[in-house]
Amino acid sequence: MPSPTAPADPRRWTALALIALAQFIVIMDTSIIGVALPKMQTDLGFSQENLSWVFNAYVVAFGGLLLLGGRLSDLFGAKRLFAAGWLVLAAGSLAAGLASEVWVELTGRALQGVGAALIAPSALTLLMMLFGGNPKELTKALALYGAAAPAGGTAGVFLGGVITEYASWPWVFYINIPIAVIVLSLAPRVMPAAPARRGSIDLAGAVTVTAGLAVAVYAIVRAPETGWASAGTWLVPAAGVALIAAFVAIQAKRREPLMRLAIWRAPNLAGANIAQLLMAGAWIPMWFFLNLYLQQVLGLGAFASGSALLPMTVAIMIMMIVLAPRMIARFGPKPLIVTGLFALAAGMVWLSFARPDGNFWVDVLPASLLAAAGMALAFIPSLGTALSSARPEEGGLASGMVNTSYQVGSALGLAAMTAVASAYGAKELGNPVALTDGFSAAFVGAAAIAAAGAVIAWLTLRTSPAPAPATPDEAPSDRGRDNSRTAEAR
């Protein structure tokens, strides 16, 4: 990371634009397929039960491989991994767009997820390299980076509707290819180079954590079909837990693990990651079911539904870029994380009162803006705290961890709330009352997740701001001793 006294890189804002674009795209790719799913189902022959794997194949590969992506970023250099990720993402997008069979489509989506898992941690590492030496600029950079996530999620719904209606569903994947070409042409000139480091790659850890996540999501998704009382319903998640336990055991024994378990002892790191996990576990289901409510209950088309979510996106971007940095400087991260998660929970409770014969202005807009305000307040301070709590030489690992927390929360939260919505009537397509009951139950469940995140953040995070990232003038060993002394003093 640059020293505070070193001249600032004049290309850093162009680099930040590419980093924010990366965050925009990897999040957009989770949502852009939503409106296109019915046509993909018809053209490719997906069953109703398997259709959700067009979403899950991407998220599971993305979330499960982020730790490996962070480790590779530390070993081979963030700049190289950033470029490699875009190449893989473009290849997966081409395969998904050209697919004529189910297995090819799911393979393409999983390959997209692999590319995203290389891009996301390396992008955050590059951001910290460019702005880590200037706390004021770092807060602004994180705000712009953070605002790209909700913008990408909502833009995906909007663009997916436009593309599906006026072009064809393969273009929801092809759109990534020209963007990848632009990024790959600019990145070598503006991104900072980082030397490669020696070390081993923990493939066993990567396989077990990815398989554990995939099995857990599969178990939750299939539970409404097999029945919660079925033995198979509980044996499958037990296998997922066993795989995660195997991952932890592998990490404890390896000399160079994928995730050094002792990193969790860093002050505030665990609390910030839990906040990100539960925030995503609440936010993604809210966005998903709000879109379904707009289309399946209020009768809005794909274009109108995407447009209806734009006020929420604009509010988040303005608050993240303009308001959040000032409030972090004044109050510190903990009050904002706790307040933001409680506000997110309150917005979703409000949404749970939506009516089958409701309208956008009364049933959606006010509650969605409150939820957006909560997301905007909590996202930046929890992200910054998670990143700055780790040692500088583990920047890629910290980036991979916080991205993993968010994506795992997204996958498990959406799977769980889908099961809740189905149990309360959301399977009865064409019945606005049953659909609304199911969606309302999902909103309440997501609100409980956000409230739990607020309570855990209040109990686990320290009131003092997160420590500033170390500079090259501060040796890693000194930073480790200083952290140890600080922890003991507190």
N, C-alpha and C positions, 0 to 999 in steps of 0.2 A: 504494500500500500504506500502511496506517496507520503513523504514527510510533510508536515504542515508548513515547513519553511521552503520547500521545493516549489519551483514555479509550476502553476497549474497547467495541465495539458490542454491546449486550446481546442483539441478535438473531442474533449470529454463529453460535451453536450450532444454532438452527433452520435458518439458511441452510446450515450444514454438513450437516445431516440431508438437505436437498434435494439438495445436491451429491453426497453419498454415494449417495442414491437414484438419481441420474442415472447414476453409475458402475455401480451394481447393474443397472439396466435395460439399458443399452447392452451390457453383457457377457452378461446373461441372454438377450438376443435372439439371441446367437450359438448358444446351446445349447438353448433351449427347443423348437426344431423337431426335435431329433434323434429323439425317440421317435415323433413324429407323421409322420415321413417315409414309412413304408410306406403309411399310409392316404392321405396326400396323393398318393402315386404312383398309387394305385388310382383316386382320385376325379378327378384332374386329367390323368392319362395321361402322366406323366413316364416317359421311358426310364430304364433303370438307369444309363446313362452320364451323363445330364443331371441326375439327382436331386441330385448333390452341389452343383449350382448354387443350390439353395435356401439352402444355407449360404454358398457363395462369393459370390453376388450381394450379400449384406449385407456380408460382410467386405471385399470388394474396394472397394465404394463407400465404406464406412466408412474403411478404411485409406488409400485413394487420395485422399480429399478432406479428410483431417484437416489437412494443411498449409494448404489454402484456408480451412478453418474457423478455424484459428488466426489467419491474416491478417485475416479478416473480423472476428474478435473484437477484434483490435487497432484496426481502423479504425472500426468501428461501436459498439464497447462490448460487453463480455462479457455484461452483463445482457440486452441486446437479442438477442444471438445465442443465448443460453441459451433464451429464450422461443421464438424462431423455430425452434430445433431441435426443441423439443417439439411444436410445431404440425406440422412436417414428419413427425416420427416417428409422430404420431397418424394423419395422413393416409395414410402408407404402411402402417400397421397395418390400417387400415380396408380399403384396397385389397387387401392380402394375404389378409385374412380372407374378403372377398367374392369372391375370384377363382374363376372357373370354367374358366379356360384357363391353360396353362403360361406364356405370355408375360405375362399379367396378374399371375400369382403372382410371377414374377421381377422385374417392374417394381415391385410393391409392396415386395418385399424390398430392392431397390436403393434405393427411396425411404426405407425405414427406415434404411438405411445412411447416406444423405445427412443425415437428421435427427441420427443419432448423431454424424456428423462435425462438426456444428455444436454439439452439446451438450458433447462431451467436452473439447475445448480451452477452451471458455468456462467450463466448470465448474472446471477446474483454475486458470484465471486468477482466477476469483472467490474460490477458496480462498486463493490467495496474497494477494489484496487484503485479505481478512478477517484472515488470521493471519500474514502475512509479517513484520510488525513485532515479533512475539513468538516467538523460536526455540523455546521450550518448547512453546507452544501449537501452533506449526506442525508440530512432530514428531507431536504427538497427532492433529492434524487429518489429516495425511498417512497416519497409521496407520489411522484410521477409513476414510478414502477408499480406501486400499489393500485393506483387508479386504473392502470391498464388491465387489471384482472377483471373487475366488474364490467368495464367497458367491453372487454372481449367476450364475456359471458352473454351480455345483452345483445351486442352486435352479432353474435352467432345466431341468436334467435331471429333477429331482424334480417340479416343477410340470407340465412337459410330459407326464410319465407320468400324473399325476393327471387333468389336463385331458383328455388323449386317451382315458383309460379311462372317465371318468365324465361327460364332456361331448362335445365334438367338436373336431377339429383347428383349425377357424377361431378358437377361443377362445385358442389360444396367441398369436394376434396381437391379438385384441380386448382382452386383459387390459391392454395398454398404454394404452388410451384413457382409462379413468377415472383412471389414475395421472397421465396428462398433464394432465387437467382439474384435479386437486388441485395439482400443481406450478405450473401457470399461475395458479391463484388465489392461491397463497402467495408466489411468487417476487417479484412487484413490491413487496411490503411488507418483505421481509427481505434481499433481495440488494443489495449496494452498487452505486451507479451509477458508471459510468466515462464520461468525456467522449469523444465521437467524435473521431477524428483524420483529417486529410487524407491522401490517398494513393490510389494506383491498385490495381486488382485484376489479378493476373497470370493471366488465364484460359488462356492458352496453356500456362503451366507446369502449371496444374491438370489440363488435358486430357492432356498428355503423361505426367505421373506416374501418373495414374489408369489410363490406357490401358496403360502399361508394366507396372503391377502386374497388371492383368487378364490381359494376354497371358502374363505369366510364370506365373501360377497356372493358366491354361488349358493351357499347355504341359506342366506337370508332371502335371496331372490326367489328360490324355489320353495321356500317354506309355505307360502299361501297355497301352492298347488298340491304339495304332499300332505299338508296338515301339520299343525304344530304338535299334535299328539303322536305323530309318527316317530318311530325309533330312528329312521333315517334322517329325519329333520335335525336330530341332535347329534348323531354320529358324524355327520359331515362337518359341522362347526368344531366338533371336538378334534377332528383331524387338522383343521386349520389352526386351532390353538396349539396342537402338538408340533406343527411345523414352525410356528412362531417361537415356541419354547426351544426347538432345535436350533433355530437361528441365534437365540440368545446364548445357548450353550456353546455354539461354534464361536461366537464373538468373544466369549470369556476365555477360550482356550487358544485362539490364534494369536500369533505374535504380531501380525499386522492385520487386524480385523477390518471388516467393512465399516463397522461402527465401534469405535473405542467406547466401551461401556462407562468408563470413568468420566467421560465427557458430560454425563448427566449430572455429575456433582457440581458443575459450574453454576454459580448463583444465577437464578432466574431462568436458566435455559429450559428446564423441564416444564416450569409453569407457563412459559411463553409458547412452547410447542403444544402443550395441552390446550391452551387458548386457541391456537390456530386450528387444531384438530376439531374441537367442538364448535368453533365458529363456522368452519366449512360444513360440519355435520348438520348445522342448522340452516345455513344460508343456501346451499345448493338445493335441498329439498323445497325450501320456500320458493326459490326461483322456478324450479321444475313444475310444482303444482300450481303456482300462480299462472304460469303459461297455459297449463291445461284448463284451469278455471276460465280464463279469458276465451279460449277456443271452444271448449266442450260444453260450457255452461252458458256463458254470455254470448256465444255464437260469433265471435270475432274471427276473421280470416287470418291467414298466416302473416300477411303484411301488417294488418291492423293490430294484431297481437304483439308483434315485435315493436311497433310504434308505441304501444301502450306502456311498454317497459322502459322507454327512453327517458321519461322524467326521473325515474329512479336512478338510472345510470348517470345522468347529468348531475343529479344531486350528490351522488357518491364522488364523482370526479372533482366537483368544486370543493366539497368538504375535505377530501383527501389532500388536494393540492394547496388550498388556501387556508383552511381552518385548522386541520390536524397538526401541521408543523408548529403553529403558534401555540396551540394548546399543550403540545408535548413539552415545548420549552417552558411553559408557565407552570404546568401541574405535574410533569413527569409521566411516565408510561402507565403505571399501575392504575391510577384513577380513571384514565381514559379507557383502558381495556375493560375494567369492571363496568363502568357506566355504559360503554358501547354495547357490551354483550347483554346487559339488562334492557337497553333500548331495543336491541334486535329482538329479544324475547317478547317485549311488549308489542312491537309491531306485528309479530306473527300471531299473538293472541288476538289482536284486533282483526287480523285477516280471517281468523277462525269464525268470526261472526258474519262472514259474507253470505249473502242470500241466494237461493236458486234463481230468483227473479230480480237480482240486484243489478247495479250498473257500475261502470268504471269509476265515476267521479266520487261516489259515496263508499262503495265496498272495497275498492282497490287503492286508489291514489293516496289518500291520507295515511293509511296503514303502511303501504309500501315505502312511502317517504320516511316514516319513522324508522322502519327497519333499515333503510338505506343509511340513515344518519348513524344508527348504531354500528353498522358494518364499517362505515367510514372512520368512526372514532376508534374502533378496536383494532382494525387491521394493521395500520402503520406502526403503532407502538409495540404490538406483539411481534410483528415481523422484525423490527429493529432490535428489540430486546433479544430475540432468539439468535440473531446474527452476531450481535456484539458481545454475547456472553462466552463465545468460544475463543480459543487461542487463534492468533492470526494464521498459523500454518495449517489450521483445520477449517479454513474458510469454506472450502468446497464441501466438507462433511457437514458443517453447520447449515449451509445452503440446502444440501440434499435432505437433511433432517427436517427442516421447517417446511420445505416443499412436500416431503413425504407426509408429514403431519396433515397438511391441508388436503392433499389428494386422498389419503386414506380416510380422513373424515368425510370427504365428499362421497366416496364410494360407499362406505358403510352407512353413512347418514341417509343417502338416497335409497339404498337397498332396504334399510329398516323402515323408513317412512313410506316406501312403496308398499311394504307388507302391511303397515298400519292402515294406509288408505284403502287397500284392497279389502281388508277385514271389515271396514266400516262402510263398504258399498261402492267404492270407486270402480269396481269391475263392471257395473251395470251401465254400459255405454248407452246413451240416448235417454237416460233417466236423470234429469238435472238435480232432483232432490237427493238421490242416492250418491251421485257424483259429488255434490256439494258437501254432503255428510262425510264422505271419505276424505276429501281435500281438507275439510276443517279439522278432522282428526289428525291429519299429517301436519297441519300448521301448529296444532297444540303440542304434538310430539316434538317438532322442531324447536318450538319455544322452550320446552323443557330442557332440550340439549343446550341451547344458548344460555339459559339461566344457570344450568349446572356449570358451564364454562365460566360464568361471572363469579360464582361462589368459589370455584377452585382457584381462579386467578387472585381473588381477594385473600385466600388463605395461603397461597404459595409464593406469590411475588413479593419482593421487597419494595418498600416505598421509595427508595432512592432510585434515580434514573439508572438505566443500564450503563455499564462502563464503556467509555469510548474505545474504539478499536485501537490496538497497539500499532505503532509505526515501526519501520525497520530499525530505527535507532534504539528500540527497546527489544532486547533479545528475548526469544521465546522462553528460555529458561527463567529469565527475570520475570517475565509476565506471569509464568506459572507460579513462581514463588510469591509474587505480589498477590495473586488471586488467593493463594492458600492462606497468606497472612490476613488478607481482608476477610476471608470466610471465617477464620478463627476468631478475629476481633469481633465480628458481628455475632 
